[in-house]
Amino acid sequence: MIFLETKNLTKKFGGNVAVNNVDFTVEKGKINAIIGPNGAGKSTFFNLISGFHSPSSGQVIFKGQDITKLPSNKIAELGVARTFQTTNLFDQATVLDNVIVGHRLRTKSNLFDAILRTSRLKREEEQCREKAMEVLEFVGLEHLAGKLAGGLTQEEKKRTAFALALATDPEIVFLDEPAGGVNPSETDGLAELMQKMVDKGITVCLIEHKMQMIMRIAHKIMVLNYGEKIAEGRPDEIRNNETVIKAYLGGSASA
């Protein structure tokens, strides 16, 4: 089932075409991956889908609704979450407080509630706390809830970013290099966590350079090069695609 799709999606920065007429479909309940060399337009593509950049042309359609011109907060409210290459957390706040921020997307309290400390505010604060603990347990970090985020390892920061995205109650999560900067055993753990997300009913789409992991866990892969889609298919199809091998995999089908 097609869950999200882009049609002729294009982004120009002055004379530079970062994403060029990309058609892409994300299948519900699966792990979808985007690969390509540095500068291929992968992160820009994610930014267009999640509303951080406005496309120059083309469409983004989520569950049949055109979300192309919606701001990022409205897209998030519809159930689209994302992480970034660099995990930016509030270092002087606890892990729990960092993750609580994610669920505030689902609350209704306003300045009036905050000033008067209304029952709605107190109720929603407790809901946010419960949700944050739920997702921290899901990603395996409940034991670090009270730790300052500045003291986390790189792998723990990645898991915290997962938890922050999950706290928004998403239907689909876009992960930008979720295994970047972590060692092989930690990479395996994050791959298991992504599969766990899918098993829970959350669709995953990720950008990643760790090819062994991608080939093992992805159901479908799209390859970008210089902003253009050069291939799309199952891992075995991508692994043996000569165009992909030449553009990205270093000239070896076993790369």
Residue frames relative to the residue before (quaternion, step in Angstrom):
aa qw qx qy qz dx dy dz
M 1.0000 0.0000 0.0000 0.0000 0.00 0.00 0.00
I 0.3726 -0.7150 0.5454 0.2292 3.59 -0.84 0.99
F 0.2090 -0.8116 0.5423 0.0596 3.52 -0.65 1.20
L 0.7721 -0.0178 0.0553 0.6328 3.51 1.01 -0.93
E 0.0219 0.8094 -0.5866 0.0166 3.56 -1.04 0.73
T 0.2285 -0.7250 0.6276 0.1681 3.50 -1.30 0.47
K 0.1413 -0.7816 0.6045 0.0615 3.53 -1.11 0.76
N 0.8462 -0.1154 0.0304 0.5193 3.55 -0.64 1.20
L 0.2032 0.8214 -0.5124 0.1467 3.58 1.08 0.68
T 0.0180 0.8099 -0.5786 0.0945 3.55 -0.75 1.15
K 0.0078 0.7775 -0.6289 -0.0016 3.55 -1.11 0.77
K 0.0841 -0.7885 0.6091 0.0100 3.53 -0.79 1.13
F 0.1238 -0.7410 0.6554 0.0778 3.54 -1.08 0.84
G 0.7827 -0.1448 0.0508 0.6032 3.55 0.01 1.30
G 0.8035 -0.2237 0.1835 0.5203 3.57 -0.70 -1.07
N 0.5991 0.5710 -0.3543 0.4354 3.57 1.30 -0.07
V 0.2169 -0.7617 0.5991 0.1181 3.57 -0.83 1.01
A 0.2066 -0.8248 0.5186 0.0904 3.58 -0.22 1.29
V 0.7617 0.0673 -0.0240 0.6440 3.57 1.15 -0.75
N 0.0909 -0.8475 0.5224 -0.0238 3.54 -0.65 1.15
N 0.8438 -0.2330 0.1210 0.4681 3.57 -0.43 1.31
V 0.2522 0.8007 -0.5042 0.2027 3.57 0.85 0.97
D 0.1422 -0.7397 0.6553 0.0561 3.51 -0.91 1.09
F 0.1285 0.7980 -0.5723 0.1385 3.57 -0.75 1.03
T 0.1201 -0.7816 0.6073 0.0765 3.56 -1.05 0.72
V 0.2278 -0.7402 0.6198 0.1266 3.54 -1.07 0.85
E 0.2755 -0.7793 0.5451 0.1401 3.55 -0.73 1.07
K 0.4990 -0.6869 0.4539 0.2706 3.53 -0.87 1.05
G 0.8423 0.2101 -0.1592 0.4701 3.52 -1.10 0.80
K 0.6655 0.4615 -0.3064 0.5003 3.58 1.22 0.40
I 0.4568 -0.6265 0.5425 0.3231 3.53 -1.37 0.14
N 0.0886 -0.7903 0.6061 -0.0123 3.54 -0.56 1.26
A 0.1084 -0.8269 0.5512 0.0282 3.60 -0.84 0.90
I 0.1674 -0.7453 0.6372 0.1024 3.51 -1.27 0.61
I 0.0112 -0.7991 0.6004 -0.0274 3.56 -0.76 1.05
G 0.2550 0.7472 -0.5897 0.1700 3.52 -1.32 0.24
P 0.6237 -0.5560 0.3843 0.3927 3.59 -1.17 0.43
N 0.6713 -0.4592 0.3792 0.4413 3.54 -1.30 0.21
G 0.7934 0.2786 -0.2147 0.4967 3.56 -0.96 0.88
A 0.4589 0.7118 -0.4290 0.3142 3.58 1.28 0.15
G 0.5800 -0.6044 0.3711 0.4008 3.59 1.24 -0.29
K 0.3599 0.7826 -0.4564 0.2232 3.57 1.28 0.13
S 0.7078 0.4447 -0.2671 0.4794 3.59 0.77 -1.00
T 0.6067 0.5384 -0.3494 0.4691 3.57 1.08 -0.69
F 0.6183 0.5466 -0.3307 0.4578 3.57 1.03 -0.81
F 0.6480 0.4974 -0.3052 0.4894 3.59 0.98 -0.85
N 0.6513 0.5275 -0.3172 0.4438 3.58 0.96 -0.86
L 0.6325 0.5243 -0.3268 0.4671 3.59 1.08 -0.68
I 0.6681 0.5040 -0.2982 0.4590 3.57 0.94 -0.87
S 0.7657 0.3972 -0.1962 0.4664 3.57 0.90 -0.95
G 0.5863 -0.6489 0.3400 0.3458 3.58 1.27 0.18
F 0.4716 0.6722 -0.4522 0.3483 3.59 1.21 0.21
H 0.7412 0.1642 -0.1424 0.6351 3.57 1.31 -0.39
S 0.3521 -0.6933 0.5780 0.2474 3.56 -1.17 0.56
P 0.4458 -0.7039 0.4753 0.2827 3.60 -0.81 0.88
S 0.5161 -0.6086 0.5014 0.3344 3.55 -1.22 0.49
S 0.7637 -0.1360 0.0877 0.6250 3.54 1.19 -0.67
G 0.6189 0.5479 -0.4098 0.3858 3.54 -1.29 0.27
Q 0.3736 -0.7335 0.5358 0.1877 3.54 -1.35 0.08
V 0.1591 -0.7097 0.6717 0.1404 3.49 -1.39 0.45
I 0.0502 -0.8128 0.5799 -0.0244 3.57 -0.67 1.12
F 0.0595 -0.8003 0.5964 -0.0150 3.56 -0.74 1.12
K 0.8338 -0.0985 0.0013 0.5432 3.56 -0.61 1.19
G 0.7457 -0.4246 0.2062 0.4701 3.56 0.96 0.92
Q 0.6494 0.5013 -0.3152 0.4771 3.60 1.28 -0.10
D 0.4022 -0.6954 0.5420 0.2467 3.56 -0.93 0.91
I 0.0479 -0.8226 0.5664 -0.0143 3.60 -0.48 1.20
T 0.2714 0.8309 -0.4614 0.1521 3.58 1.33 0.14
K 0.8032 0.3129 -0.1412 0.4869 3.57 0.85 -0.96
L 0.4737 0.6795 -0.4448 0.3406 3.57 1.24 0.14
P 0.4885 -0.6402 0.4943 0.3274 3.61 -1.10 0.62
S 0.6998 -0.5127 0.3047 0.3933 3.56 -1.22 0.51
N 0.6564 0.5177 -0.3360 0.4338 3.62 0.94 -0.77
K 0.6502 0.5014 -0.3184 0.4739 3.60 1.05 -0.70
I 0.6258 0.5203 -0.3336 0.4759 3.57 1.06 -0.73
A 0.6354 0.5229 -0.3236 0.4670 3.58 1.02 -0.79
E 0.6372 0.5353 -0.3239 0.4500 3.58 1.01 -0.80
L 0.6439 0.5234 -0.3171 0.4592 3.59 1.14 -0.60
G 0.6376 -0.5567 0.3224 0.4237 3.58 1.26 -0.25
V 0.5479 0.5802 -0.4063 0.4450 3.58 1.21 0.49
A 0.0076 -0.8012 0.5974 -0.0344 3.59 -0.61 1.15
R 0.0436 -0.8014 0.5948 0.0457 3.55 -1.23 0.38
T 0.2514 -0.7054 0.6328 0.1968 3.51 -1.35 0.35
F 0.3822 -0.7270 0.5313 0.2076 3.55 -1.31 0.28
Q 0.6807 -0.4800 0.3539 0.4253 3.57 -1.26 0.38
T 0.7573 0.2675 -0.1418 0.5787 3.55 0.95 -0.94
T 0.3007 -0.7674 0.5428 0.1615 3.55 -0.68 1.12
N 0.0671 -0.8137 0.5774 -0.0095 3.57 -0.29 1.28
L 0.0332 0.7961 -0.5996 0.0755 3.55 -0.47 1.26
F 0.5197 -0.5718 0.5096 0.3785 3.56 -1.31 0.19
D 0.3226 -0.8160 0.4486 0.1699 3.55 -0.05 1.36
Q 0.7289 0.4250 -0.2438 0.4781 3.60 1.04 -0.72
A 0.6024 0.4977 -0.3666 0.5049 3.58 1.31 0.25
T 0.5720 -0.5905 0.4349 0.3674 3.57 -1.18 0.44
V 0.6627 -0.4762 0.3943 0.4226 3.53 -1.30 0.28
L 0.6434 0.5320 -0.3197 0.4481 3.57 0.94 -0.89
D 0.6846 0.4830 -0.2966 0.4583 3.59 0.83 -0.94
N 0.6067 0.5464 -0.3522 0.4574 3.59 1.10 -0.65
V 0.7147 0.4575 -0.2574 0.4622 3.57 0.89 -0.93
I 0.5529 0.6165 -0.3837 0.4086 3.58 1.12 -0.63
V 0.5826 0.6111 -0.3638 0.3934 3.58 1.05 -0.80
G 0.6269 0.5816 -0.3410 0.3904 3.59 0.99 -0.82
H 0.7316 0.4414 -0.2560 0.4521 3.58 0.88 -0.89
R 0.4888 0.6577 -0.4449 0.3613 3.61 1.20 -0.17
L 0.4910 0.6510 -0.4150 0.4037 3.56 1.30 -0.29
R 0.7377 0.4253 -0.2111 0.4799 3.58 1.12 -0.73
T 0.5974 0.5795 -0.3646 0.4175 3.60 1.25 0.07
K 0.3836 -0.7414 0.5195 0.1825 3.55 -1.31 0.45
S 0.4537 0.7133 -0.4448 0.2958 3.60 1.23 -0.22
N 0.1689 -0.7933 0.5808 0.0689 3.56 -1.08 0.79
L 0.7732 -0.3333 0.2484 0.4789 3.57 -1.29 -0.22
F 0.6086 0.5612 -0.3390 0.4469 3.57 1.04 -0.80
D 0.6612 0.5037 -0.2995 0.4684 3.57 0.93 -0.92
A 0.6604 0.5237 -0.3051 0.4432 3.56 1.00 -0.89
I 0.6645 0.5090 -0.3084 0.4519 3.58 0.93 -0.85
L 0.7750 0.3576 -0.1721 0.4918 3.56 0.89 -0.96
R 0.3193 -0.7638 0.4988 0.2564 3.58 1.31 -0.12
T 0.0568 0.8531 -0.5123 0.0809 3.53 0.83 1.06
S 0.6505 -0.5097 0.3868 0.4093 3.53 -1.30 0.30
R 0.6004 0.5527 -0.3673 0.4462 3.59 1.08 -0.64
L 0.6488 0.5184 -0.3194 0.4565 3.57 0.90 -0.89
K 0.6770 0.4934 -0.2959 0.4590 3.58 0.86 -0.97
R 0.6472 0.5181 -0.3190 0.4594 3.57 0.99 -0.83
E 0.6969 0.4666 -0.2778 0.4684 3.58 0.91 -0.91
E 0.5920 0.5526 -0.3687 0.4563 3.60 1.08 -0.58
E 0.6606 0.4910 -0.3008 0.4816 3.57 0.99 -0.82
Q 0.6232 0.5371 -0.3343 0.4597 3.59 1.04 -0.75
C 0.6484 0.5176 -0.3075 0.4660 3.57 1.00 -0.88
R 0.6511 0.5148 -0.3083 0.4648 3.56 0.99 -0.85
E 0.6600 0.5036 -0.3069 0.4653 3.58 0.92 -0.87
K 0.6560 0.5060 -0.3105 0.4661 3.57 0.97 -0.85
A 0.6414 0.5295 -0.3226 0.4519 3.57 0.97 -0.86
M 0.6706 0.4803 -0.3035 0.4770 3.60 0.92 -0.82
E 0.6108 0.5597 -0.3433 0.4425 3.57 1.07 -0.73
V 0.7299 0.4140 -0.2535 0.4813 3.59 0.80 -0.96
L 0.5919 0.5460 -0.3764 0.4581 3.62 1.10 -0.50
E 0.6285 0.5072 -0.3251 0.4921 3.55 1.06 -0.72
F 0.6289 0.5535 -0.3269 0.4372 3.57 1.00 -0.84
V 0.7568 0.3678 -0.2055 0.4998 3.60 0.93 -0.88
G 0.5585 -0.6580 0.3625 0.3517 3.58 1.29 0.10
L 0.6005 0.5824 -0.3538 0.4183 3.59 1.14 0.50
E 0.3094 0.7834 -0.5038 0.1915 3.61 1.17 0.25
H 0.6361 0.5445 -0.3262 0.4388 3.60 1.14 -0.62
L 0.7005 0.4332 -0.2597 0.5041 3.59 1.26 -0.27
A 0.2948 0.8064 -0.4815 0.1759 3.60 1.26 0.15
G 0.7613 0.3899 -0.2044 0.4761 3.58 0.96 -0.82
K 0.5171 0.6491 -0.4104 0.3780 3.60 1.28 0.02
L 0.5039 -0.6283 0.4904 0.3328 3.57 -1.10 0.67
A 0.5390 -0.6643 0.4180 0.3057 3.58 -0.88 0.97
G 0.6041 0.5884 -0.3554 0.4031 3.58 1.11 -0.59
G 0.6963 0.4703 -0.2684 0.4711 3.59 1.21 -0.39
L 0.4734 0.6939 -0.4278 0.3338 3.59 1.27 0.14
T 0.4823 -0.6076 0.5344 0.3356 3.54 -1.25 0.44
Q 0.6805 -0.4742 0.3481 0.4369 3.56 -1.27 0.23
E 0.6633 0.5046 -0.3100 0.4576 3.59 0.94 -0.84
E 0.6468 0.5091 -0.3145 0.4728 3.58 1.04 -0.76
K 0.6217 0.5261 -0.3377 0.4719 3.58 1.09 -0.67
K 0.6166 0.5364 -0.3408 0.4648 3.59 1.05 -0.74
R 0.6741 0.4878 -0.2916 0.4718 3.57 0.92 -0.90
T 0.6194 0.5300 -0.3382 0.4701 3.57 1.08 -0.70
A 0.6301 0.5210 -0.3272 0.4739 3.58 1.04 -0.77
F 0.6038 0.5334 -0.3452 0.4814 3.59 1.06 -0.74
A 0.6763 0.5054 -0.2919 0.4495 3.57 0.87 -1.01
L 0.6349 0.5355 -0.3243 0.4527 3.58 0.99 -0.84
A 0.6549 0.4917 -0.3057 0.4856 3.58 1.00 -0.83
L 0.6772 0.5022 -0.2921 0.4515 3.59 0.93 -0.89
A 0.5994 0.5831 -0.3547 0.4182 3.58 1.14 -0.58
T 0.6186 0.5435 -0.3498 0.4467 3.61 1.20 -0.31
D 0.3928 -0.7254 0.4626 0.3248 3.60 1.33 -0.08
P 0.1629 0.8312 -0.5173 0.1226 3.62 0.73 1.00
E 0.3760 -0.6684 0.5837 0.2668 3.50 -1.37 0.28
I 0.7756 0.1026 -0.0563 0.6203 3.55 1.25 -0.51
V 0.1287 -0.7918 0.5948 0.0511 3.57 -0.98 0.87
F 0.1990 -0.7534 0.6189 0.0988 3.55 -0.94 0.99
L 0.1097 -0.8171 0.5659 -0.0021 3.55 -0.57 1.22
D 0.1852 -0.8032 0.5615 0.0729 3.58 -0.58 1.18
E 0.8193 -0.2069 0.0552 0.5319 3.55 -0.31 1.37
P 0.0115 0.8570 -0.5144 0.0272 3.59 0.70 1.07
A 0.7429 0.3752 -0.2266 0.5059 3.61 1.13 -0.51
G 0.3691 0.7475 -0.4826 0.2686 3.59 1.22 0.27
G 0.8461 0.2042 -0.1500 0.4690 3.56 -0.93 0.93
V 0.6466 0.4789 -0.3475 0.4815 3.60 1.19 0.28
N 0.5636 -0.6367 0.4147 0.3241 3.56 -1.18 0.58
P 0.7376 -0.4567 0.2594 0.4243 3.63 -1.23 0.31
S 0.6752 0.4769 -0.3218 0.4617 3.62 0.88 -0.80
E 0.6421 0.5045 -0.3192 0.4810 3.57 1.06 -0.72
T 0.5945 0.5598 -0.3484 0.4601 3.58 1.13 -0.69
D 0.6413 0.5190 -0.3170 0.4679 3.57 0.97 -0.85
G 0.6538 0.5210 -0.3095 0.4532 3.56 0.99 -0.82
L 0.6645 0.4870 -0.3001 0.4808 3.58 1.01 -0.79
A 0.6063 0.5404 -0.3494 0.4672 3.58 1.11 -0.66
E 0.6392 0.5141 -0.3143 0.4778 3.57 1.03 -0.81
L 0.6392 0.5270 -0.3220 0.4583 3.57 1.04 -0.77
M 0.6354 0.5167 -0.3295 0.4697 3.60 1.02 -0.74
Q 0.6482 0.4964 -0.3179 0.4820 3.58 1.01 -0.77
K 0.6109 0.5481 -0.3345 0.4631 3.57 1.09 -0.72
M 0.6232 0.5353 -0.3305 0.4647 3.58 1.05 -0.76
V 0.6610 0.4982 -0.3009 0.4736 3.57 0.95 -0.90
D 0.6366 0.5348 -0.3208 0.4537 3.56 1.00 -0.84
K 0.6599 0.4938 -0.2919 0.4852 3.57 1.19 -0.58
G 0.6135 -0.5804 0.3399 0.4138 3.58 1.26 -0.14
I 0.5527 0.5950 -0.3922 0.4321 3.57 1.29 0.20
T 0.3522 -0.7335 0.5448 0.2027 3.56 -0.78 1.04
V 0.1739 -0.7992 0.5717 0.0649 3.58 -0.97 0.89
C 0.0145 0.7426 -0.6696 -0.0065 3.53 -1.13 0.80
L 0.0130 0.8402 -0.5399 0.0493 3.58 -0.67 1.03
I 0.3004 -0.6636 0.6514 0.2121 3.47 -1.42 0.46
E 0.1771 0.7939 -0.5663 0.1330 3.58 -0.83 0.88
H 0.3358 -0.7354 0.5563 0.1923 3.56 -1.20 0.66
K 0.5833 0.5800 -0.3792 0.4238 3.59 1.21 -0.29
M 0.2596 -0.8504 0.4412 0.1217 3.50 0.13 1.40
Q 0.6172 0.5505 -0.3665 0.4262 3.59 0.97 -0.72
M 0.6539 0.5029 -0.3091 0.4731 3.57 0.98 -0.84
I 0.6517 0.5233 -0.3156 0.4493 3.59 0.88 -0.95
M 0.6903 0.4875 -0.2871 0.4509 3.56 0.81 -0.97
R 0.6682 0.5100 -0.2964 0.4534 3.57 1.16 -0.59
I 0.8217 0.3101 -0.1386 0.4575 3.59 0.83 -0.93
A 0.6334 0.5723 -0.3481 0.3873 3.62 1.08 -0.58
H 0.3693 -0.6985 0.5680 0.2305 3.54 -1.14 0.71
K 0.7918 0.0248 0.0182 0.6100 3.56 1.11 -0.74
I 0.1371 -0.7941 0.5909 0.0387 3.54 -1.08 0.82
M 0.1252 -0.7390 0.6540 0.1020 3.55 -1.14 0.77
V 0.2131 -0.7741 0.5868 0.1050 3.55 -1.04 0.84
L 0.1317 -0.7756 0.6148 0.0557 3.54 -0.87 1.05
N 0.0455 0.7668 -0.6398 0.0248 3.55 -1.18 0.66
Y 0.8260 -0.0500 -0.0302 0.5606 3.57 -0.63 1.16
G 0.7358 -0.4577 0.2253 0.4453 3.57 0.97 0.90
E 0.6874 0.4608 -0.2793 0.4870 3.59 1.26 -0.11
K 0.4651 -0.6423 0.5258 0.3076 3.56 -1.15 0.63
I 0.1088 -0.8132 0.5699 0.0444 3.57 -0.71 1.05
A 0.8027 -0.0035 -0.0088 0.5963 3.59 1.24 -0.24
E 0.0225 0.7676 -0.6405 0.0113 3.53 -1.29 0.48
G 0.4076 0.7128 -0.4993 0.2766 3.56 -0.87 0.89
R 0.7206 -0.3878 0.3281 0.4719 3.54 -1.32 -0.30
P 0.6858 -0.4949 0.3283 0.4207 3.61 -1.17 0.43
D 0.6694 0.4980 -0.3174 0.4507 3.62 0.90 -0.82
E 0.6336 0.5218 -0.3267 0.4686 3.56 1.12 -0.66
I 0.6681 0.4943 -0.2932 0.4725 3.56 0.98 -0.86
R 0.6354 0.5584 -0.3264 0.4218 3.57 0.95 -0.88
N 0.7777 0.3348 -0.1654 0.5056 3.57 1.05 -0.75
N 0.4602 0.6747 -0.4505 0.3607 3.58 1.26 0.27
E 0.4210 -0.7481 0.4550 0.2369 3.57 -0.51 1.20
T 0.6212 0.5419 -0.3465 0.4478 3.60 1.04 -0.70
V 0.6576 0.4969 -0.2983 0.4814 3.55 1.02 -0.84
I 0.6350 0.5406 -0.3276 0.4441 3.56 0.91 -0.90
K 0.6824 0.4882 -0.2800 0.4664 3.56 0.93 -0.91
A 0.7321 0.4517 -0.2428 0.4484 3.57 0.89 -0.95
Y 0.8604 0.1803 -0.0150 0.4764 3.56 0.90 -0.88
L 0.7661 0.4251 -0.2218 0.4280 3.56 0.79 -0.95
G 0.5992 -0.6472 0.3353 0.3313 3.55 1.19 0.50
G 0.6560 -0.5663 0.3077 0.3927 3.56 1.16 0.53
S 0.7024 0.4052 -0.2723 0.5180 3.57 1.23 0.24
A 0.4498 -0.7187 0.4653 0.2543 3.55 -0.73 1.06
S 0.6788 0.4780 -0.2901 0.4760 3.58 1.23 -0.37
A 0.4228 0.7291 -0.4567 0.2850 3.59 1.25 0.01
